Amino acid sequence: MTKTPTQFPLVFGLDTFGDVTHDAEDRPLSHAQTIRNLVEEGVFAEQVGVDFFGIGEHHTDDFPLSAADVVLSAIAARTNRIHVGSAVTVLSSDDPVRVFQRYSTLNAISGGRAEVILGRGSSIDSFPLFGYDLADYETLFEEKVNLFAELMKGGPVTWKGTTRAALFNQDVVPHTESGPFPVWIGVGGSPQSVVRAAHYGFNLMLAIIGGSPSRFAPFSRLFEQALAKFEQPPRPVGVHGPGHVADTDETAREEFWPRYLEVITHVAETRGFAIPTKESFMFEVGPRGALYVGSPETVAQKIAVNLTALGANRFDLKYGMGGLTHEALMKNIELYGTQVISRVRALLESASRSNA
Protein backbone atom coordinates (compact mmCIF):
# COMPACT_ATOMS: atom_id res chain seq x y z
CA MET A 1 0.00 0.00 0.00
CA THR A 2 1.31 3.45 -0.92
CA LYS A 3 1.90 5.90 1.92
CA THR A 4 0.73 9.50 1.96
CA PRO A 5 3.84 11.61 1.19
CA THR A 6 5.12 13.17 4.41
CA GLN A 7 7.08 16.00 2.75
CA PHE A 8 3.82 17.81 1.96
CA PRO A 9 1.14 18.93 4.42
CA LEU A 10 -2.32 17.41 4.32
CA VAL A 11 -4.75 19.70 2.49
CA PHE A 12 -8.54 19.42 2.41
CA GLY A 13 -10.59 21.34 -0.12
CA LEU A 14 -14.05 21.68 -1.56
CA ASP A 15 -14.80 21.85 -5.28
CA THR A 16 -18.04 22.84 -6.96
CA PHE A 17 -19.29 23.12 -10.52
CA GLY A 18 -21.88 25.68 -9.46
CA ASP A 19 -24.78 23.28 -9.98
CA VAL A 20 -28.12 25.12 -10.05
CA THR A 21 -29.67 24.72 -6.61
CA HIS A 22 -33.39 24.44 -5.81
CA ASP A 23 -35.53 26.04 -3.13
CA ALA A 24 -37.50 24.19 -0.45
CA GLU A 25 -40.35 23.63 -2.94
CA ASP A 26 -37.91 22.03 -5.42
CA ARG A 27 -38.02 25.00 -7.78
CA PRO A 28 -34.74 25.88 -9.52
CA LEU A 29 -33.13 29.11 -8.42
CA SER A 30 -31.94 31.66 -10.95
CA HIS A 31 -28.37 31.59 -12.19
CA ALA A 32 -27.77 34.86 -10.34
CA GLN A 33 -29.02 33.50 -7.02
CA THR A 34 -27.05 30.29 -7.49
CA ILE A 35 -23.89 32.37 -7.95
CA ARG A 36 -24.64 34.56 -4.92
CA ASN A 37 -25.21 31.44 -2.84
CA LEU A 38 -21.91 30.06 -4.08
CA VAL A 39 -20.06 33.09 -2.74
CA GLU A 40 -21.66 32.51 0.66
CA GLU A 41 -20.61 28.85 0.52
CA GLY A 42 -17.00 29.79 -0.20
CA VAL A 43 -16.89 32.27 2.67
CA PHE A 44 -18.47 29.71 5.01
CA ALA A 45 -15.92 27.09 3.96
CA GLU A 46 -13.15 29.21 5.45
CA GLN A 47 -15.12 29.71 8.67
CA VAL A 48 -15.39 25.94 9.26
CA GLY A 49 -11.73 25.19 8.55
CA VAL A 50 -11.55 24.13 4.88
CA ASP A 51 -8.15 24.77 3.23
CA PHE A 52 -9.16 25.30 -0.42
CA PHE A 53 -12.27 26.29 -2.35
CA GLY A 54 -12.38 25.56 -6.09
CA ILE A 55 -14.87 26.27 -8.87
CA GLY A 56 -14.93 24.24 -12.09
CA GLU A 57 -15.58 25.96 -15.41
CA HIS A 58 -18.82 25.05 -17.22
CA HIS A 59 -21.02 26.75 -19.80
CA THR A 60 -24.47 25.18 -19.60
CA ASP A 61 -27.86 26.03 -18.14
CA ASP A 62 -27.31 23.45 -15.37
CA PHE A 63 -23.81 24.68 -14.52
CA PRO A 64 -23.69 28.46 -15.09
CA LEU A 65 -20.16 29.00 -13.77
CA SER A 66 -18.54 30.35 -16.92
CA ALA A 67 -16.43 32.96 -15.08
CA ALA A 68 -15.14 31.14 -12.02
CA ASP A 69 -12.32 33.61 -11.37
CA VAL A 70 -14.82 36.46 -10.89
CA VAL A 71 -16.71 34.47 -8.25
CA LEU A 72 -13.46 33.41 -6.61
CA SER A 73 -12.41 37.07 -6.38
CA ALA A 74 -15.61 37.86 -4.50
CA ILE A 75 -14.83 35.02 -2.08
CA ALA A 76 -11.19 36.10 -1.75
CA ALA A 77 -12.21 39.65 -0.83
CA ARG A 78 -14.27 38.33 2.11
CA THR A 79 -11.77 35.77 3.43
CA ASN A 80 -8.26 35.77 4.86
CA ARG A 81 -6.89 32.21 4.91
CA ILE A 82 -8.56 29.82 2.49
CA HIS A 83 -6.92 29.20 -0.88
CA VAL A 84 -9.14 29.76 -3.92
CA GLY A 85 -8.78 28.43 -7.43
CA SER A 86 -10.20 26.68 -10.45
CA ALA A 87 -11.36 23.08 -10.50
CA VAL A 88 -10.74 23.02 -13.47
CA THR A 89 -10.00 25.68 -16.08
CA VAL A 90 -10.51 24.30 -19.60
CA LEU A 91 -7.23 25.58 -20.99
CA SER A 92 -7.79 24.03 -24.43
CA SER A 93 -10.54 26.54 -25.26
CA ASP A 94 -9.05 29.52 -23.45
CA ASP A 95 -6.04 31.76 -24.01
CA PRO A 96 -3.15 30.89 -21.67
CA VAL A 97 -2.12 34.53 -21.44
CA ARG A 98 -5.60 35.56 -20.26
CA VAL A 99 -5.79 32.64 -17.83
CA PHE A 100 -2.43 33.65 -16.39
CA GLN A 101 -3.53 37.28 -16.11
CA ARG A 102 -6.83 36.42 -14.44
CA TYR A 103 -5.28 34.12 -11.84
CA SER A 104 -2.37 36.49 -11.23
CA THR A 105 -5.01 39.13 -10.52
CA LEU A 106 -6.84 36.72 -8.20
CA ASN A 107 -3.51 36.03 -6.49
CA ALA A 108 -3.09 39.76 -5.87
CA ILE A 109 -6.62 40.20 -4.51
CA SER A 110 -6.27 37.19 -2.22
CA GLY A 111 -2.80 38.05 -0.97
CA GLY A 112 -1.13 35.00 -2.54
CA ARG A 113 -3.91 32.42 -2.07
CA ALA A 114 -4.70 31.65 -5.74
CA GLU A 115 -4.23 28.27 -7.42
CA VAL A 116 -5.20 26.96 -10.84
CA ILE A 117 -6.03 23.45 -12.01
CA LEU A 118 -5.65 23.09 -15.78
CA GLY A 119 -7.55 20.48 -17.76
CA ARG A 120 -8.34 19.46 -21.31
CA GLY A 121 -12.04 19.40 -20.49
CA SER A 122 -14.12 16.26 -20.28
CA SER A 123 -17.06 18.59 -20.85
CA ILE A 124 -16.66 20.03 -24.33
CA ASP A 125 -19.31 22.76 -24.31
CA SER A 126 -16.65 25.48 -24.45
CA PHE A 127 -15.19 24.26 -27.76
CA PRO A 128 -18.05 25.30 -30.09
CA LEU A 129 -18.79 28.31 -27.87
CA PHE A 130 -15.36 29.79 -28.50
CA GLY A 131 -14.85 28.46 -32.01
CA TYR A 132 -12.45 25.57 -31.43
CA ASP A 133 -12.38 22.33 -33.39
CA LEU A 134 -12.52 19.11 -31.38
CA ALA A 135 -10.22 17.57 -33.97
CA ASP A 136 -7.49 19.76 -32.43
CA TYR A 137 -8.22 18.53 -28.89
CA GLU A 138 -4.73 17.15 -28.17
CA THR A 139 -2.75 19.83 -29.98
CA LEU A 140 -4.63 22.64 -28.28
CA PHE A 141 -3.91 21.37 -24.80
CA GLU A 142 -0.27 20.46 -25.42
CA GLU A 143 0.62 23.82 -26.94
CA LYS A 144 -1.33 25.86 -24.41
CA VAL A 145 0.16 24.03 -21.42
CA ASN A 146 3.57 24.66 -22.94
CA LEU A 147 2.85 28.39 -23.18
CA PHE A 148 1.38 28.49 -19.67
CA ALA A 149 4.55 26.91 -18.31
CA GLU A 150 6.59 29.66 -19.98
CA LEU A 151 4.35 32.32 -18.46
CA MET A 152 4.81 30.83 -15.00
CA LYS A 153 8.58 31.31 -15.22
CA GLY A 154 8.15 35.08 -14.95
CA GLY A 155 9.85 37.70 -17.05
CA PRO A 156 9.35 38.45 -20.74
CA VAL A 157 8.05 35.50 -22.77
CA THR A 158 9.15 34.34 -26.21
CA TRP A 159 7.00 31.53 -27.62
CA LYS A 160 5.78 30.22 -30.97
CA GLY A 161 3.10 27.64 -31.78
CA THR A 162 0.20 26.93 -34.13
CA THR A 163 -2.81 27.67 -31.89
CA ARG A 164 -2.32 31.38 -31.20
CA ALA A 165 -0.14 34.33 -32.15
CA ALA A 166 3.56 34.08 -31.29
CA LEU A 167 5.08 36.12 -28.48
CA PHE A 168 8.48 37.81 -28.65
CA ASN A 169 10.05 39.15 -25.48
CA GLN A 170 6.53 39.97 -24.27
CA ASP A 171 6.01 41.23 -20.73
CA VAL A 172 2.77 39.80 -19.29
CA VAL A 173 1.17 41.57 -16.36
CA PRO A 174 0.32 41.62 -13.51
CA HIS A 175 3.53 40.37 -11.97
CA THR A 176 3.10 38.21 -8.86
CA GLU A 177 4.53 39.42 -5.53
CA SER A 178 5.79 36.12 -4.18
CA GLY A 179 6.70 34.03 -7.20
CA PRO A 180 4.52 31.57 -9.12
CA PHE A 181 1.20 30.39 -7.72
CA PRO A 182 0.48 26.63 -7.55
CA VAL A 183 -0.46 25.01 -10.87
CA TRP A 184 -2.07 21.57 -11.10
CA ILE A 185 -2.88 19.36 -14.07
CA GLY A 186 -6.22 17.61 -13.71
CA VAL A 187 -6.06 14.00 -14.88
CA GLY A 188 -9.10 11.80 -15.44
CA GLY A 189 -7.45 8.75 -16.97
CA SER A 190 -4.64 9.76 -19.33
CA PRO A 191 -1.08 8.60 -18.53
CA GLN A 192 0.16 11.20 -21.04
CA SER A 193 -1.32 13.94 -18.86
CA VAL A 194 0.51 12.54 -15.83
CA VAL A 195 3.82 12.68 -17.68
CA ARG A 196 2.99 16.15 -19.00
CA ALA A 197 2.43 17.44 -15.45
CA ALA A 198 5.79 16.04 -14.36
CA HIS A 199 7.57 17.44 -17.43
CA TYR A 200 6.44 20.99 -16.68
CA GLY A 201 6.89 20.70 -12.92
CA PHE A 202 3.19 21.06 -12.16
CA ASN A 203 1.28 19.29 -9.38
CA LEU A 204 -1.00 16.32 -10.13
CA MET A 205 -4.74 16.26 -9.41
CA LEU A 206 -6.45 12.89 -9.94
CA ALA A 207 -10.11 13.46 -10.88
CA ILE A 208 -11.85 10.19 -9.96
CA ILE A 209 -15.59 10.25 -10.63
CA GLY A 210 -16.41 6.56 -10.99
CA GLY A 211 -15.11 3.06 -10.32
CA SER A 212 -12.48 2.03 -7.82
CA PRO A 213 -10.10 4.87 -6.86
CA SER A 214 -7.32 2.33 -6.25
CA ARG A 215 -6.97 1.83 -10.02
CA PHE A 216 -5.34 5.29 -10.12
CA ALA A 217 -2.45 4.20 -7.89
CA PRO A 218 -0.21 3.49 -10.91
CA PHE A 219 -0.66 7.14 -11.93
CA SER A 220 0.86 8.31 -8.65
CA ARG A 221 3.83 6.00 -9.18
CA LEU A 222 4.18 7.12 -12.80
CA PHE A 223 4.17 10.75 -11.65
CA GLU A 224 6.95 10.10 -9.14
CA GLN A 225 9.02 8.26 -11.77
CA ALA A 226 8.45 10.97 -14.40
CA LEU A 227 9.44 13.74 -11.99
CA ALA A 228 12.71 11.93 -11.34
CA LYS A 229 13.28 11.40 -15.08
CA PHE A 230 12.79 15.11 -15.79
CA GLU A 231 14.95 16.04 -12.77
CA GLN A 232 12.03 17.80 -11.13
CA PRO A 233 11.64 17.96 -7.33
CA PRO A 234 8.83 15.97 -5.66
CA ARG A 235 5.36 17.46 -6.20
CA PRO A 236 2.04 17.12 -4.36
CA VAL A 237 -0.63 14.69 -5.52
CA GLY A 238 -4.30 15.48 -4.97
CA VAL A 239 -7.57 13.59 -5.34
CA HIS A 240 -10.85 15.14 -6.51
CA GLY A 241 -13.95 13.06 -5.79
CA PRO A 242 -17.71 13.75 -5.75
CA GLY A 243 -19.80 13.27 -2.67
CA HIS A 244 -22.27 14.53 -0.11
CA VAL A 245 -22.04 14.62 3.69
CA ALA A 246 -25.07 14.55 6.01
CA ASP A 247 -25.69 13.57 9.62
CA THR A 248 -26.22 9.89 8.76
CA ASP A 249 -25.42 7.55 5.88
CA GLU A 250 -29.13 7.11 5.18
CA THR A 251 -29.84 10.85 5.03
CA ALA A 252 -26.87 11.50 2.76
CA ARG A 253 -27.91 8.77 0.34
CA GLU A 254 -31.56 9.80 0.32
CA GLU A 255 -30.66 13.41 -0.46
CA PHE A 256 -28.00 12.61 -3.06
CA TRP A 257 -29.32 9.61 -5.02
CA PRO A 258 -32.32 11.14 -6.87
CA ARG A 259 -30.30 14.22 -7.82
CA TYR A 260 -27.34 12.10 -8.91
CA LEU A 261 -29.58 9.91 -11.06
CA GLU A 262 -31.20 12.94 -12.69
CA VAL A 263 -27.93 14.74 -13.44
CA ILE A 264 -26.05 11.69 -14.77
CA THR A 265 -29.03 10.65 -16.90
CA HIS A 266 -29.17 14.15 -18.36
CA VAL A 267 -25.49 14.19 -19.39
CA ALA A 268 -25.10 10.47 -20.15
CA GLU A 269 -25.47 10.74 -23.92
CA THR A 270 -23.03 13.61 -24.44
CA ARG A 271 -20.47 12.40 -21.85
CA GLY A 272 -20.65 8.67 -22.58
CA PHE A 273 -21.77 7.78 -19.06
CA ALA A 274 -23.82 4.72 -18.18
CA ILE A 275 -27.10 5.61 -16.53
CA PRO A 276 -26.74 4.58 -12.87
CA THR A 277 -28.93 2.03 -11.16
CA LYS A 278 -29.54 1.85 -7.43
CA GLU A 279 -27.22 -1.16 -7.38
CA SER A 280 -24.40 0.70 -9.16
CA PHE A 281 -24.96 3.70 -6.89
CA MET A 282 -24.62 1.56 -3.79
CA PHE A 283 -21.33 0.20 -5.13
CA GLU A 284 -20.03 3.73 -5.74
CA VAL A 285 -20.89 4.88 -2.22
CA GLY A 286 -19.41 1.70 -0.76
CA PRO A 287 -15.77 1.27 0.29
CA ARG A 288 -14.51 0.46 -3.24
CA GLY A 289 -16.45 3.10 -5.17
CA ALA A 290 -15.70 6.70 -6.11
CA LEU A 291 -18.57 8.54 -4.35
CA TYR A 292 -17.98 9.96 -0.86
CA VAL A 293 -21.59 9.92 0.32
CA GLY A 294 -22.46 9.35 3.95
CA SER A 295 -21.98 10.45 7.53
CA PRO A 296 -18.80 12.27 8.59
CA GLU A 297 -17.32 9.02 9.91
CA THR A 298 -18.08 7.06 6.72
CA VAL A 299 -16.70 9.76 4.45
CA ALA A 300 -13.61 10.30 6.61
CA GLN A 301 -12.77 6.60 6.63
CA LYS A 302 -13.00 6.45 2.85
CA ILE A 303 -10.89 9.56 2.31
CA ALA A 304 -8.16 8.29 4.63
CA VAL A 305 -8.01 4.91 2.88
CA ASN A 306 -7.81 6.43 -0.59
CA LEU A 307 -5.26 9.12 0.27
CA THR A 308 -3.02 6.35 1.55
CA ALA A 309 -3.65 4.01 -1.39
CA LEU A 310 -2.98 6.78 -3.92
CA GLY A 311 0.02 8.33 -2.20
CA ALA A 312 -1.80 11.67 -2.11
CA ASN A 313 -1.63 14.49 0.42
CA ARG A 314 -4.68 16.47 -0.72
CA PHE A 315 -8.37 15.68 -1.03
CA ASP A 316 -10.96 17.93 -2.66
CA LEU A 317 -14.59 16.92 -2.17
CA LYS A 318 -16.69 17.86 -5.19
CA TYR A 319 -19.80 18.79 -3.24
CA GLY A 320 -23.26 19.61 -4.57
CA MET A 321 -25.50 18.10 -7.21
CA GLY A 322 -28.10 19.90 -9.28
CA GLY A 323 -31.39 20.11 -7.42
CA LEU A 324 -30.04 20.05 -3.87
CA THR A 325 -30.91 23.05 -1.71
CA HIS A 326 -28.50 25.73 -0.57
CA GLU A 327 -29.26 24.67 3.01
CA ALA A 328 -28.21 21.07 2.27
CA LEU A 329 -24.97 22.32 0.72
CA MET A 330 -24.21 24.53 3.72
CA LYS A 331 -24.80 21.55 6.00
CA ASN A 332 -22.44 19.50 3.83
CA ILE A 333 -19.77 22.19 4.11
CA GLU A 334 -20.22 22.47 7.88
CA LEU A 335 -19.88 18.73 8.48
CA TYR A 336 -16.91 18.43 6.12
CA GLY A 337 -15.06 21.31 7.74
CA THR A 338 -15.85 20.61 11.39
CA GLN A 339 -15.96 16.80 11.48
CA VAL A 340 -14.64 15.05 8.37
CA ILE A 341 -11.28 16.84 8.13
CA SER A 342 -10.34 16.30 11.78
CA ARG A 343 -11.34 12.63 11.54
CA VAL A 344 -9.18 12.06 8.44
CA ARG A 345 -6.19 13.73 10.10
CA ALA A 346 -6.61 11.57 13.19
CA LEU A 347 -6.93 8.38 11.14
CA LEU A 348 -3.80 9.14 9.10
CA GLU A 349 -1.80 10.15 12.18
CA SER A 350 -2.81 6.93 13.93
CA ALA A 351 -1.81 4.87 10.88
CA SER A 352 1.51 6.70 10.69
CA ARG A 353 2.29 5.94 14.33
CA SER A 354 1.39 2.28 13.82
CA ASN A 355 3.75 2.04 10.85
CA ALA A 356 6.62 3.86 12.56
N, C-alpha and C positions, 0 to 999 in steps of 0.2 A: 504494500500500500504506500502511495506517495505521501510525503509529509508536507504540511503547509510550510512554505519558505519562511524561515525565522528572520531573514535580513530585512524584511519589509513588515511594517505594522499591519495589523488587521484593520480592514476598512469595510464599513457597512453602509450601503447606499440604497436609495429608492429611485426607480425609473418609471416613467409614465409616457404613454403615447398620446395623452390628452383625450382619452376616450370620452365621448359625449355622455355626461351623466344624466340621470333622470330625477324627478322630484318624488315626493312620497306617494303621489298618485300614478307613478310610472309614466309620466309624461317627459319627453326629452327636453332638456334645457337648451337654451340658445347657445350658439358657439361663443358669444361674448360672455355669457354667464359661466360656461364651462371654463373659459380661460381665466376669468376672475377667481373662480373657485380654485383653480390650479395654483395661482399665486399664493392663496391662503394655505394650501396644502404644503407648498415648498417652505413657507415661513414656519409653519407648525412643525415640519420635519426637523428643523434646527432645534426648536424648543424641546423636543423629546429625545434629542441625542443622536440623530442620524448624521452620518459623516458626509454624504454626497446626495445631491438631488439632480437627476438627469431627465431631460425631455427628448423623446425621439421625434424626428422629422417625419411628418405625413401630410398628405394633400387631399384628403377625402372628406366627405360630409360626416363620416363617423369619427374621424380623427383630424380635427381642424387645427393641428399644431404645425403650421407651415412656416412659422417664424419663431422657433424655439428660443433663439438668443435674445429676442425682445422680452419674452416672458421671464427668462432667466435673469435678465437685468433688473426687472421689477423685484424679483425675489432677492437678488444680491443687495439691492438698495435697502432692504428691510431686515437683513441678517448680518451677522458678524463673523461666524465661524464656518458654517457649512460650505463645502465646495459645490459648485454648480457647473453643469456642462451638458453636452449633447449625448443622446443615447438612442440612435446615432444620427450623425449628419451624413446625408447621402452625397458623398463627395463627387461621385461620377456625374451627377447632373447639376453640379454647382461649380463656381469658379474658386479655385484654391486661394487666390489672392483675397477675394472677398470673405471667404471663410476665415482666413487668418486675421483679416482686419476686424471682423465682427467679434471673434473670440479674444483677440488682443484688447479690444474695447471692453468686453465683458470682464477681462482680467483686471483692467484698470478700475472699473466700477466696483468690483468685488474686493479690491486690495490683494490680488494674487490668488484668488480662489477658483479660477476658471480651469476647466478641462474640456477636451473634445475627444469624442469617439468617432472615428471615421469608418464608414462602411460603403460597400458597393450598392447596397439597397436590395433587400429581398422583396420589398414592395416597390414596384416600378412605376407608380403613378407620376413621379416627377419627370420621367424621361419624355413622354409626349408633351407634358406641360411646358417644358423648357426647350423643346425642339431637339432632343437627342435621340439617336438611333440605337435601338437595343442591339443591333448587330455590332456596335462598337463597345459593348458592355465591358469587356476585359481591357481593351486599350484605354478607354476613358479612365478607369480606375488606376491602372498602372501609371500612366503619365501624370495624373493629377496627384497621386500620392508622392510621386517623385518630386513634383514641384513643391508640394506642401513641406516635404522634408527640407528642401532648400530654403524655404521661407523661415522655417524654425531655427535655422542656423544663425539668423540675425545678420545685419549688414546688407549692403546692396546685393541684389540677386541677378545672376545671368543664367538664363534657361531657354531651351528651345525644344519644342515638341510638335505634334500634329493636331492637338485638340484645342489649342488656344494660341493667341499671339505670343511671340517670343519676348523675353525680357532681357535687357542689356544694362547691367550695372544699375538696376532699378531699386531705389530706396522705397520700402513698403512700410507705411505707418498705420497705426501708432506703434512705437517701440515699447517693449515691455520693460518694467522697472527691475525685475528680479530674474531675468533670464527666461528661457522657454517654459511655457505651461505644459502640463502633462498631455501627451497625445497617445491614444489607444487605437488599435485596429480591431474592429468588431468582426469576429469569425463565427460563421454558422455551420461550417462543415468543409471548408476548403483548406487543405494542407498548404497550398500555394500562398494563401493569405497569412498563414502562420509564419512561413519563411519570409514573406514580405515585411511583416512587422519586425522580425528580428533584423533583417537587412538594414532597415532604416532606423533601428534603435528605438522603436515605439513599444509601448506596453501592449499586452495581449488581453482582449476581452472575449471570453467564450460565451456566445449567445446560444443557450440550450433551451429550446422551446418544446421539445417532445422526445420521447424515448428515454433510455437510460443515460443519465449524465456521465456514468463511468466510461462510456465509449469515447469520451473526449480526452481521457487521460493520455493517450498517445500524442495528442496535440501539445500538451504541456511539456512532454519530454522532447518532442520535435523542436519546440520553441527554445528550450534550454540548449539543445545541441546546435541549433542554428545561430543562436547568440554567440556561442563559443566559436563557431566557424567564422563568423563575421567579425570576431574580436570585439564584440560588444559586451558591456558589463551586464550582470544579471538585471532582469526587469520584472516588474510585478505581473501577476496573472490574476485576472478577475473572472467572475462567473455572473452572467445575467440570466435570471430565471423568473418566469411568471408565477404569480400566486396571490393568495388572499388570506389574511389573518383575521380571525374572530375569536370570541371567548372560548368556543368549543369547536372540536372537529366537525360536529354535525352542523352547527350554525354556519361555519365557513363554507362547507360543501353545499348547503342549501342555498346560500346567497350566490355562490359563484357558478354552480353548474348550469342553471338555465341561461345565464348571460354568456357563459363560455360556449355553450352549444349554439346559441343564436349568432354570436360573432364569428365563430369558426365556420359555421354553415354558410354564412354570408360571403366569406372570403375564400371558401374552399376551391371554387372553380378557377379563380384568377391566381391563387397561390399554390395550387396543387396539393392542398391538404385533404386528408380523409375526414369525412364528417364523423365526429366522435359519437360513440355510444356510451351508455352509462357504465358498461363494463370497461371500455377503454379509458374512460375518465377515472374510474376507481384505480386502475393500474397507474395512471399518471400521478395521482395524488398519493399513491402508496410509496414505500421506501425506495423502489427502483425506478420511479417515474420522474418526470421533469417539472411537475407542478408542485409548488410549495403552498398547499392549501390546508389549513387546519388551525388548531390552537397554537399559542406561542410555544408550548413545549414540543409539539409535533413538528412545527416548522423549524425550530431551533435545532432539533436532533438531525433533521434532514440536511440543513445547511452545513452543520459541523461535519457530517459524514462526507458530503460532497466536496467541501473545501479541502479536506484531507486527501480524498481520493484523487483530486485533480491538481494537487500541488498549488492551490490558489490561496491568495491572502486577502482577496476582496470578494464580497458578494453584493450584488445589486438586485433587489427584489423588484420585478416589474409588477407594480400593483395596479389595480383598477381593471375594469372590463366594462365595455359599453353597456349602459343600462343600470349599473349600480348607482346608489345615491351618494351625494357628497358626504353625508353623515357616515355611511358605511366606509368610505375611503378614509375619512378622518380617524375613525376607530381603528382601521387597519394600520394607519401610520402611528397612532398612539401605542398600540400593542407591539408593533415592530420595534419602535424606538425605546420603549420603556421595559419590555420584557424579552423579546426575541434576541436582541443584540447581546444583552448581558448573559443570557443563557448560553449562546454560542461561544462567547469568550470563556465562560466557565468550563464548558465541555472541552474546548481545545486546550485550555490550560491544564485541566485534569489529565487529558490524554498525553500531553507533553511531559508532565511529571512522571506518569506511569512508564513512559518510554525512556526516561533519562537513566 
